[in-house]
Amino acid sequence: LHTRWFIEACEREAKMNPVLLELAKLDFNRVQIIYQRELKEVSRWWSNLGLAQNLPFSRDRLVENYFWTVGWVFEPQFGRCRELHTKANCLITTIDDVYDVYGTMDELKLFTDAVDRTSFKEAMCLNLSSAACMRPVYRSMQLVSISSD
């Protein structure tokens, strides 16, 4: 948003350099395309996880999490970092909702133990919502581990 404001302010300047202004506009548009592509990719990931459908009590905050990440990792070359942080934040938000909204103390203790040990088998003994939450968390942890090798 600040970039757009600066571009518009430069357009009003009498002594502005038209070449620099054109480069600024091109760079702005290029970065916006990168952000849109990344948001489309994490949206596909989020939809494929099915957490929003399987856990209707949880918040669906994908776009909010993405823009929060863009706020501190805005450089276009750090797309992988934005992707991983957005995914982690979405999973954290969902887990937070399981703890705050849905789970009983006994269920949450079992869920916490399963997450601590990254034991998918233990998580399958939990109630449906906790198991539905653990499955994508476990799968995402595996994918991040594989992609970082």
PyMOL commands that set and color helices and strands:
alter all, ss='L'
color gray80, all
select helices_A, chain A and resi 2-12+18-49+51-54+62-72+76-102+105-116+120-123+128-147
alter helices_A, ss='H'
color red, helices_A
deselect
rebuild
show_as cartoon
